[in-house]
């Protein structure tokens, strides 16, 4: 009885109290977005996409940074500080619950799901106007930056219509025709007359239309912000971040994703009608296809640095909607339980190169000790004789070979990742895309429109709604 009465007394005190503070509010960090009026129109939009980023990739990059520096990723810091709206997103295409990047980008870019492989072209040939063209028509500037060819599926899905994502040489011509304000990444193959089947010099064509063409990091840095920019920094994709970080020449010649994002913002930020920008970490997907943990984590970290560039700008600007997400999962990696899981995972901090770099430095004539030396140099941990022998058996061109997307040289990525698991505790479910619902975070004006579970196509309409651009084209 006594306890019960006490309970009621406390209860009534509680309800009569003038200052009701919920335990959640009391412990929440200060919310900086309070200074940004979410309900106003978004003048600018920056969409950041880590291509093929399984949730495990986001988690591992945060764990990696936390254990190395005591501070996690910028992306998850936005969650910890309660500064974003957040959702899970269903990434299916018209043809499969497992999308490819062309259909995924088309669902955001065109507002309709299309079949895997096509860019904003429906099953009966119907074309959906790509969103960066809609924003251009509404008077905004528009651009894309990426670590893969700029003509690749994810930027292309915001910019053009094409029956096939493979028509990259033709996609380069469509970019010129549309006159986007800044386009940067890799893909010299699709611009250089030497490489193109039709021998067209796309660089000359862009210059004739008033573009500044940059082929190195320093050329990019010295472009002026009052003219459009085409930046093409490698023959195909740009090098992985971890390989770039270990190579002074690459660091000098190739810009990071964060540097490209900063340049694109600087180029477009003074436009009176605002701008839209896509920033893609395209090689997070390629690393997942190769079960290449060094490629994966360090490119996700490089993506996270671009997230900071976008958020820093949006905080100052207060009129910018920032969307941070991925187009689909890939290979669903994760750290696996075990006695040495912590130390093993921390071994990744010692990695100097990707498995791609490492496996390309093994040759049919390599000795076992040479193989072990390459692994030791690249990973900071050694390989057993048996494992070195097993790796070498893929190089004689007779016995075994691996296939897989982006594995043109048929290197033993899967076999090596399985050996590496003994010293890094990272496992993978496959070497391809997954149907997982993916993480989506939205910051700034327009973020109030995000519901906790959306379809990829919903994002198309959210961008138009936030910017108050009518879907009338
Ligand atoms: Zn992929």
Boltz pocket constraint, residues with backbone or C-beta under 6 A from the ligand:
constraints:
  - pocket:
      binder: B
      contacts: [[A, 52], [A, 101], [A, 285], [A, 286], [A, 289], [A, 330], [A, 433]]
      max_distance: 6.0
